Amino acid sequence: MPTVDVLDLNKRKVGSAELPPEVFGCKPHATLVHEAVVMQRACERQGTASTLRRGEVRGSGKKPWKQKHTGRARAGSVRSPVWRHGGSVFGPKPRSYAFNMPKKKYRTALQSALSSKVTDGQLFVVSSLSLEQPKTKVLAKALQLFAAGAQVLVIAGEGQDGLLQAARNLSKVQVVTPDRLNVYDIVRAGTIVIPERALARVKEVWA
């Protein structure tokens, strides 16, 4: 069972906590993590790219000139793809790139991603993230000790409106609840900060 230090916002040790092994102590599955990230990124694609086919561009359907005896190459339409302003061949059309991944595989991928962060020393458990005042400056100063310039993922429980408000203007800080935790955010984050009281909820959702 992985054990980590519990820190305060000044990064001083105030205790220790045992992480749920079924979530934070799993074997690495790089293939599943990659598949989960590809799925999430594909689901985020807009898929709005569109081109005009030869039946959709402007132009007459009349044959430009007769087939033979002109000395020119034969042509059947001014909307031909080989002509300037002609239609596109196999160009993109609006579509959805989304695809699904079995829930058990995604859960395993998320557990693997969290376990890797623990192994690499990039996951910190803090005693509390409650702010006296929901100010961006206060939160930025506290998180600077845990990650100097890196992307920070804060896993906070419900009722953290002050924390959400303070992190709103920090481009490298993302706050998510255990229910909305996902593989891509975990992989992208250089540091993960989680309050001690949120560990139980993470175990409940993802164990």
C-alpha positions in Angstrom: 0.0 0.0 0.0 1.7 3.3 -1.1 2.3 5.8 1.7 2.9 9.5 1.1 3.6 12.5 3.3 0.8 14.9 4.1 1.9 18.4 3.6 0.6 21.8 4.4 0.5 24.7 2.0 4.0 25.7 3.0 5.1 22.2 1.9 5.9 21.1 5.5 5.2 17.6 6.6 2.3 17.4 9.0 1.6 13.6 8.8 1.3 10.7 6.5 -1.5 9.0 4.5 -2.0 5.6 3.0 -3.2 5.8 -0.6 -5.8 3.3 -1.8 -3.7 0.6 -3.6 -6.5 -0.2 -6.0 -6.2 3.3 -7.4 -2.7 4.5 -6.7 -0.7 1.3 -6.6 -1.5 -0.4 -9.9 0.8 -1.7 -12.6 1.7 0.6 -15.5 -0.3 0.1 -18.7 1.1 2.5 -21.2 -0.9 1.1 -24.0 -4.2 1.7 -22.3 -3.2 5.2 -21.2 -2.3 6.0 -24.8 -5.6 4.7 -26.1 -7.5 6.7 -23.5 -5.7 9.9 -24.4 -6.3 9.3 -28.1 -10.0 8.7 -27.4 -10.4 11.9 -25.4 -8.6 14.0 -27.9 -10.7 12.5 -30.7 -13.9 13.2 -28.9 -12.8 16.9 -28.5 -12.3 17.4 -32.3 -14.9 19.6 -33.9 -14.9 17.8 -37.2 -16.3 20.8 -39.0 -13.8 20.8 -41.9 -15.7 20.8 -45.2 -14.8 21.0 -48.9 -16.9 21.2 -52.0 -17.2 18.2 -54.3 -17.6 18.5 -58.1 -21.3 18.4 -57.7 -21.3 21.4 -55.3 -19.0 24.0 -56.9 -20.3 26.7 -59.2 -20.2 26.0 -62.9 -22.3 24.7 -65.8 -22.7 21.0 -66.5 -22.3 21.6 -70.2 -19.4 20.0 -72.0 -16.9 22.9 -72.6 -16.1 21.8 -76.2 -16.6 18.8 -78.4 -14.7 15.6 -77.7 -12.5 15.5 -80.8 -10.7 17.5 -83.5 -10.0 20.6 -81.4 -6.3 20.0 -80.6 -7.1 20.3 -76.9 -7.4 17.7 -74.2 -10.9 16.3 -73.9 -13.0 17.8 -71.1 -16.4 16.9 -69.8 -17.1 19.6 -67.2 -15.7 22.9 -65.9 -16.3 21.5 -62.4 -13.8 18.7 -63.0 -11.3 18.3 -60.1 -8.3 18.8 -62.5 -9.6 22.3 -63.4 -9.0 25.4 -61.4 -12.0 26.2 -59.2 -13.1 22.6 -59.8 -14.4 20.3 -57.1 -12.3 18.6 -54.5 -11.5 14.8 -54.6 -11.9 12.9 -51.3 -11.9 16.2 -49.4 -13.1 16.3 -45.8 -16.7 16.6 -44.9 -18.2 17.3 -41.5 -18.0 14.2 -39.3 -17.6 13.0 -35.8 -14.2 11.6 -34.8 -15.5 10.3 -31.4 -15.2 6.7 -30.5 -15.9 4.8 -27.3 -13.6 2.8 -24.9 -14.9 0.1 -22.6 -15.4 1.5 -19.1 -13.2 -1.2 -17.4 -10.3 -0.3 -19.8 -10.7 3.4 -19.2 -10.8 2.8 -15.4 -7.6 0.8 -15.6 -5.9 3.5 -17.7 -6.8 6.1 -15.1 -5.6 4.0 -12.3 -2.3 3.4 -14.2 -1.9 7.1 -14.8 -2.4 8.0 -11.1 0.0 5.2 -10.0 2.7 6.5 -12.4 2.4 10.0 -10.9 2.9 8.5 -7.4 5.9 6.5 -8.6 7.4 9.6 -10.2 6.9 11.7 -7.1 4.5 14.1 -8.9 1.5 13.6 -6.6 1.3 15.6 -3.4 -1.3 15.1 -0.6 -2.1 18.3 1.4 -3.9 18.5 4.7 -6.2 21.2 3.4 -6.7 23.5 0.4 -9.2 25.8 2.1 -8.4 29.5 1.4 -9.3 32.2 3.8 -9.9 34.5 0.9 -10.6 33.3 -2.7 -7.7 35.2 -4.2 -5.7 34.1 -7.2 -2.5 35.5 -5.7 -2.9 33.4 -2.5 -3.4 30.2 -4.4 -0.6 30.9 -6.9 1.8 31.4 -4.1 0.8 28.2 -2.4 1.0 26.1 -5.6 4.3 27.6 -6.6 6.0 25.5 -3.9 4.7 22.3 -5.4 5.2 23.0 -9.0 7.4 25.8 -10.3 6.0 26.7 -13.7 4.5 23.2 -14.4 0.9 22.4 -15.2 -0.9 21.7 -11.9 -4.0 19.5 -11.5 -5.9 20.0 -8.3 -8.3 17.3 -7.4 -10.8 18.9 -5.0 -14.1 17.7 -3.5 -17.5 19.4 -3.7 -18.1 22.8 -2.1 -14.8 24.3 -3.1 -16.2 27.5 -4.7 -13.5 29.6 -3.3 -10.8 27.4 -4.8 -12.5 27.4 -8.2 -12.8 31.2 -8.1 -9.1 31.6 -7.1 -7.9 29.3 -9.9 -10.0 30.8 -12.6 -7.3 33.2 -13.8 -4.4 30.7 -13.5 -3.7 29.3 -16.9 -1.5 26.5 -15.6 -3.8 25.4 -12.8 -6.9 23.2 -13.4 -9.3 22.2 -10.6 -11.5 19.1 -11.1 -13.7 17.0 -8.8 -13.0 13.3 -8.4 -16.1 12.6 -10.5 -14.7 14.5 -13.5 -11.2 13.2 -13.2 -9.8 12.0 -16.6 -6.7 10.4 -18.1 -5.7 13.3 -20.3 -5.6 15.8 -17.5 -3.6 13.5 -15.4 -1.0 12.8 -18.1 -0.8 16.4 -19.1 -0.2 17.6 -15.5 3.3 17.9 -14.2 2.1 17.9 -10.6 -1.1 16.7 -9.0 -2.3 18.2 -5.7 -5.0 16.5 -3.8 -6.5 17.3 -0.3 -6.4 14.4 2.2 -10.2 14.4 2.6 -10.7 13.9 -1.2 -8.8 10.6 -1.2 -11.9 8.7 0.0 -14.0 10.1 -2.8 -11.4 9.3 -5.4 -11.3 5.7 -4.1 -15.1 5.5 -4.1 -15.4 6.7 -7.8 -12.4 5.0 -9.4 -11.6 1.9 -7.3 
